[in-house]
Amino acid sequence: MPKITLLLLATTVAMGITGAAFCVGVTYAFTQLPIEQILSSL
């Protein structure tokens, strides 16, 4: 495979994993903490 294809594939996979982890983290934070606590920590 050309290097550009591998690079695009690796980038897509990395973005997918990062996006999924971010969504899980945000969802977990919202279920564990009150909204006011999240807003005050921003």
C-alpha positions in Angstrom: 0.0 0.0 0.0 1.1 3.5 -0.7 2.3 5.5 2.4 -0.4 8.1 2.0 -3.1 5.4 2.2 -1.5 4.1 5.4 -1.2 7.6 6.8 -4.9 8.4 6.1 -6.0 5.1 7.6 -3.9 5.6 10.7 -5.3 9.2 11.1 -8.9 8.0 10.6 -8.5 5.3 13.2 -6.8 7.6 15.6 -9.5 10.3 15.2 -12.2 7.6 15.7 -10.6 6.3 18.9 -10.1 9.9 20.2 -13.6 10.9 19.3 -15.1 7.8 21.0 -13.0 8.3 24.1 -14.0 12.0 24.3 -17.7 11.1 23.9 -17.4 8.5 26.7 -15.6 10.9 28.9 -18.1 13.7 28.4 -21.0 11.4 29.0 -19.4 9.9 32.1 -18.7 13.4 33.5 -22.3 14.5 32.9 -23.7 11.4 34.6 -21.3 11.7 37.6 -21.2 15.4 38.2 -23.9 18.0 38.7 -24.1 20.5 35.8 -23.3 23.4 38.1 -20.1 21.8 39.2 -19.0 21.3 35.6 -19.8 24.9 34.7 -18.0 26.3 37.8 -14.9 24.3 36.9 -14.7 25.7 33.4 
